[in-house]
Amino acid sequence: MAPYQFIERPTPFNTKGGSTLPIFAVTPAHIETGTIDPIALDWARRAGYRAESGSLLLIPTAEGHLGGALFGLGTNPSEQPYITGRLARALPAGDWHIETAPLTANRLALGFGLGSYRFDRYKSEKSPAATLMIPRDADSADIKRQLAGVFLARDLINTPTNDMGPNQLEAVFRSLAAHYKAEVSVISGDDLLTQNFPLVHTVGRASADAPRLLELRWGKKGHRKVTLVGKGVCFDTGGLDIKPAASMLLMKKDMGGAANVMGLALMIMDAKLKVDLRVIVPVVENAISSNAFRPGDIYRSRKGLTVQIDNTDAEGRLILADALAYADEEEPELLIDMATLTGAARVALGPDLPPFFTDDGNLAHDLTEASLETDDPIWRLPLYSGYEKDIRTKFADLTNAPAGGMAGAITAALFLKRFVSKTKSWAHFDIYGWAQSERPHSPGGGEAQAIRALFHHIRESLR
């Protein structure tokens, strides 16, 4: 079965066969020593080509037609393992193949595929793109499923909220499940109260689109229990503690946790991993109306802990609290939650390095190793118990917004930890879900973070 994609898009790879143009991916040493095709070498030397990282030089034929291209890898190609992503955006439209490259076939093809992404759904004119013949020794199926998962996450985040509110996100969730023959259940509106998801209902009740809890089940009972939870705030005004206008510009991405766990679920299901998979996504819009929740309110969570609302803009941890408590009830072996949760995480590590939190040292080690092997960066931050006092409050068990603003990513993780007690291993990822500028493997915009590393870890743990 071909991997599911939310937005149908042309494949970045040549599936037609036939004639293709050569690309010579080279370092400066190749030019200096002359160890490439003599025609390409002669043209490179005539042009003074230095093979700088990401540079492209087109090669004409004697008749003046396009005959191929030189692509620079710089002096140390390993520093940018997905540098071939630049090729996807720099090459003229046409069918190409890599003639020579000191890179592994999988990295070469995956880099090209990641860099080929375009979000042109709202563009009147769509320009044709280059395609690449996947090298014979590359794992074509694995590359395509990873791209499908990443592209799904990017597409969901990039789609504006007028087309990706709670109703539409549920529709995509159902379509993903249907594609892989997974079971779906949805609890919506006031049913959230009768079925004990009070915090999800509280955060989302002010929106015209009802709050809801989406759940997907796939796999076989008896296999390793893996549960994924993703924050699905389709838009965040901040609630009554309203955000300034500039801070709302990117709030369509506040469902980035949901987008990422859906992309990861796609990879897991497409690879037919032997897991008992459960995906839980609380979906809301944090809107403002006469029934919006207020600062100072106190609500009881699914777990029974009471939470005082000290800031309505700290809503993500509220809906995750109910979702994590629900996930924890089945005692999974591995529970992963992903959320665009705190600005503090961005201040600490920037937009491109998402922190994760876990009290399982072995899991932390394995996730770090998976990150290095896939070049999908993550960094562990501590669940420092010394800050537990900051999430306590006088009139309730917990506050959703500790005073002082210090260590905000850690206190948010400690808050979530209070709702996970039975799970064998848990990790919380505080992602940004957005690339602020173009990189070789990304044109910028909505971004999948950590899911390639997580997929690698889960797959390897089953071997």
ABEGO torsion letter per residue (X at the ends): XBBBBABBBBBABBAAEEBBBBBBBBBAAAAAAGABBAAAAAAAAAAGBAGBBGBBBBBBBAAGBBAEBBBBAEABAAABAAAAAAAAAABBBEBBBBABBABBAAAAAAAAAAAABBBAAABABBBBBBBBBBBAABBAAAAAAAAAAAAAAAAAAABBAAABBAAAAAAAAAAAAAAAGBBBBBBBEAAAAAAGBAAAAAAAAABABBBBBBBBBBEBBGBBBBBBBBBBBABBAGEABBBBAAAAAAAAAAAAAAAAAAAAAAAAAAAGBBBBBBBBBBBBBBBBBAABBBBGBBBBBAAGBBBBBABAABAAAAAAAAAAAAAAAAGBABBBBBBBABAAAAAAAEAABBBBBBABAAAAAAAAAAAAAAGBBBBBBBBBAAAAAAABBAABABBABBBGGBGAAAAAAAAAAAABAABABBBBBBBAGBBABBBAABAEEBBBBGAAAAAAAAAAAAX
